[in-house]
């Protein structure tokens, strides 16, 4: 179990997340790229992919499950596909979405997996990348060396022993953190 004394933390709230995804969607539209399908890397890419579906008016959402992290800042030697691709990609223009590219191994595995199915074009997107990533997505918002906590990770972050109250600026999210702690105490 990591603590926030051992690792630098950045909390990304819903409003900031939506602003960032809108920025990425505008960059996609300005580049004239078009996609038939968005592919979310589970778990972190699922919610950003759904928001991008709305912003980019894309109807199809595929999912591929990959397990790499064991906890905050702790990962396995290599990522493993836990759920195979849910939609065919043959002849399609595919946008792969994840929340963070850390080592780049997960993204590389997903690109290799979807390439096997003869997609016409594959473009990758992440909200943030780490400066040490070996594989860089085609599109990303920013670079950080911090552990990013997304608003859908509140419970799992608290369980890891991280005091989110120090990082959350939004009063509504403060209430969410407080009530999540109450909820956990009832288990």
N, C-alpha and C positions, 0 to 999 in steps of 0.2 A: 504494500500500500504506500503510495507516494503522499507527500504532504506538500502544501503550498510553500513551505520553506525550502524544499528541495528543487522545485520546478517553477518557472515563471508562468503565470496564468494570465489569460485574456478572456474576459466574458464578452460574447457577442449577443446582444439582445435582438428581439424580433424586428424592431424598427430599423436598426442598422443592417441587419441581415437582408431585409427587403430592399433597402436602398442599394446595397451592394449588388444584389441579384438584378435589380433594375438597370444598374450601370452595365453589368455584363450583358444583359439582353440588348441594350442599346448598341453596345459594341458589335454584337452579332448582327443586328439589323443593319448597322452602318457598313458592315463588311460585305453585305449581300449574301452571306451564308444562309442556306436553308436546310432544314432537317425534316426527315420523315418520322423519326423516332428519337426519343430521349431514353437513355439507359442510365438508371440510377445504380450506383454502387452502394449496396446495403452495408451498414445501416446509415452512415452519415450523409450519403448523397440522396436519400429518398425524399426528404422534405424540400431541399433546394431544387431537385428535379421537378417536383410537382409545381412549385412556384414558377419555375422557368417554363413549364408546359403552358401555364396560363399567360405569362408575359409574351411568349413567342407564338402562341396559338398553335401548339403542336398537340395532336390527338393521342398519339401512341406513347405509352410508357412501359419500357421493359425494365426488369430488375435482375441483377446478378448479385448473389451474396458472397462476400469475401470476409474471412476472419483473419486478422493479423495482430490486433492489439489484445493484450491480456488485462490491461489496466492503464491508468494514467502514466504515460511515458514508457510503458513496458510492452514490447512486442515479441512475437515469435521470430524464429529464424527466417521463415518465409510465409507469405500469405497462402491461404487455402480457399478454394472455391467451396462454399457451403450450400449454395443454391445455384444451379445451372441457369443460364440465360432463359428468360421466360417468353421472349418473343423472337421470331425469326428476323434476321437482318439482311438476308440475301438481296442484293441490289438496292439497299436503302442507304440513305445519308443519316448517320447516327451521331448524336451528341452524347458523349459519356459525361456524367456529372458525379462529382464527389465533393465532400466538404473540405478536406485537407489532403494535400499530397505531402507526406512526410519523407519517407525513404524513396518513394516512387515505385516500390515493388508491387503494390496493389494495382496501381494504374497500369503498369506494364503487363501484369497478368491478365487484366480485363481486356486490354487492347489486343493482346495475343489471342485470347479466347474468342472475341468477337470477329477478329480477322479470319479465323478458321471458317466462319460461316459466310464469307464472301460479301461483306458489306461494300457498297459502292464507295463510301467515304466514311471515315471515322475521325471525329474531332473530339478532343477531351477538354474538360473545363473543371476547375476547382476554385473554391472561394479563396483559399489561401494555400501557399506552398511554403515549405521550409527551405532555408538557404542551402541545406545539404542534400536536397532531393536529387536522386540520380536520374530520374525521369521527370521532365517538366511538362505539364499540360499545355495544350495549344493556347488556352485562355485561362487567365486567373486574375483575381482582384489585387492581391497583395502578397508580400513575403514577410514572415515573422518566425522568430525562433521560440515564441511562446507556445504553451499548450493552450489551445483554444477550446473554450467551453461554449457550446451552442445551446440555445434555449431549450432544446429537446433532450438535453443531457443533464438536467439539474439533479435528478435523483441519483443517477449513476456516479456523478461527480461527488455528491455529498457522501455517498457510501464509501468512496475512496479516501475520505477524510479531509477533503478540501473545504475550507471555509469560504463559500461563495459570497457571503455577505460583504466581504472586503472588496469584491470585484464588480458587483452589480450596482449600477448607477440608477437605473429606472425604479421608481417606487413600487410599481406594479410587480416587477420581477423580484423585488425584495420580498414582497408578500408571498409570491410563489415559492421562493426559497424557504421562507419561514414555515409555510404550510407543508412543504415537502418534508421538512425536518419533523414536523408533527406527525405526518403520515408514516414516516419511517419508524417513529417511536412506537407506533401501534402494531408493528409486526412482531 
